[in-house]
Amino acid sequence: MGKKGKRDKKGKGAEKTLAKLEKKVSRRAKKEEEDLEALIAEFQSLDAKKTQVIESSCPPPSPRLNCSLCAHPERDELILFGGEYFNGQKTYLYNDLYIYHIRKNSWAKLDIPNPPPRRCAHQAAVVPTAGGQLWIFGGEFASPNGEQFYHYKDLWVLHLATKTWEQIKAPGGPSGRSGHRMVACKRQLIIFGGFHESARDFIYYNDVYAFNLDSFTWSKLAPAGLGPAPRSGCQMTPTPEGSIVIYGGYSKQRIKKDVDKGTLHTDMFLLKAEGTGKEEARWTWSRLSPSGVKPTPRSGFSVAAAPNNRCLLFGGVHDEEEEESIEGDFFNDIYFYDIGKNRWFPAQLKGPKPERRKRRRGREAEAEAAGEEELQLPPPQGPLEIVKEVVAEDGTVMTIKQVIPGAAEDRDRSGSEEEEEEEEGGALGQPVEPCPRSSAMVAVKHGVLYVYGGMFEVGDRQVTLSDLHSIDLHRMDEWKVLLEMDPKTQEWLEESESDEEEDDDVEGAEGGEEEEESSEEESEDEEGEQQHPAVQPGEAQARYVARTEQYWLGLARSHMGPEARDKKVLKVAHAMAKTFYEDPI
């Protein structure tokens, strides 16, 4: 048997194994999903009470993960839908709809009758049809204790012009899943991958479906060639020619009972359509070997289309799983992929123009005074990684990695120059960049990247963010802070605390933003008094600094700029944390 015949046989065997696993997972998940369907139905009955469209100004959305953020195709607006929030004891699911007005830097909440059920880890895509449409597929609903999951396979469209939700019921679509990817390509929605998980089993997908936006029909694609292995959370980008680029992602396999092994994928594929425009286009998988500097292995990264025929990748996390500890490297870097050149490269911040000119003039004056004919600058350097290990109270080791783009013109400065600039207040006047994070929501409008929320972990604690930053992708000069987050508002309940929060599952799944906000200070005070009655002020301060060190490291680094030295950044981070602890805003 030739090589081709062996590959075909191997491929068919893998398909049979996947089909058996899917049937097994489906059987075991059926009982769980039946239990959750009753809860979902109860939530939908509450949503059915909405009878009219109400748009009202409101505070920014509460912290959340795995929601969708899309740019309105015709207006200067961003659209945020759904998501989840975990406070250490309970999972909250959302199906609320927020509009961010870019020019006004303000939020509005849009209540529309008959919305999709509460969900997270879904996918959304916008098309300019009929004044703009927002399409949503799949996602998951979790029980308040986070131990049961319901995976959606429904398709919805929000008509932006008329502000109406519509469920599209068409047969032949993908099975229920979350963590998949969906893009609008030509007049189709293309869906790839994802996973389905029950309490005991899980399955990852690598199938491809297309939904025709003209005929409202599903079709399962059968591309030729060897495609990506099953995965979720990958990068999926359409090309101007109508092809699809797939990069990275995450999957896990069960290697023995109750032991799973995760895999970070770093491969890249092209799904090419041949005969576009015909009733049935022929699709083919091929492997890509890009040049340049690829992103370091990671999961939880965010992707968006960028100007000049590029797409971008932001943030993410690289977890090293060991027997007794989990080391997580969180990122806040940006990588660009040039679709036409098939090339990766890291983004580099140039800094504001006035500051660059001032520095350049100062160096030229020094060179002339020293009698130098020409100022020789060192060659550009690559990104600089700053690694810091933090040990949580439970002994868990957390590795914090900050990736700083190289800037040669800023690296030849002496310590005295840095101190002088700090004394003048120049460094502290720089805008704040997003701290390292994973699962951030990103969108691009008019060449500007917007980054909302995300999360990072310190030990067993998950810090969910709700800040908003932007950066001009044409200039790449500096980050702008549109919305800051006060870490004091982050609620976290330890497992050992009282179970009073579990008395009402419906409120938990609804969101309960007001209840969260009103109980924040109370819960923080009680935690300090009940759990550590003998803790001295110095110990409490040290624990606070350790718990929030990653946030303050990111904040200090963004204030001081990439030229600051490691020891100085740590010193400033500790000072900021100490100041906030002693005198909270």
Disulfide bonds with the S-S distance in Angstrom:
none
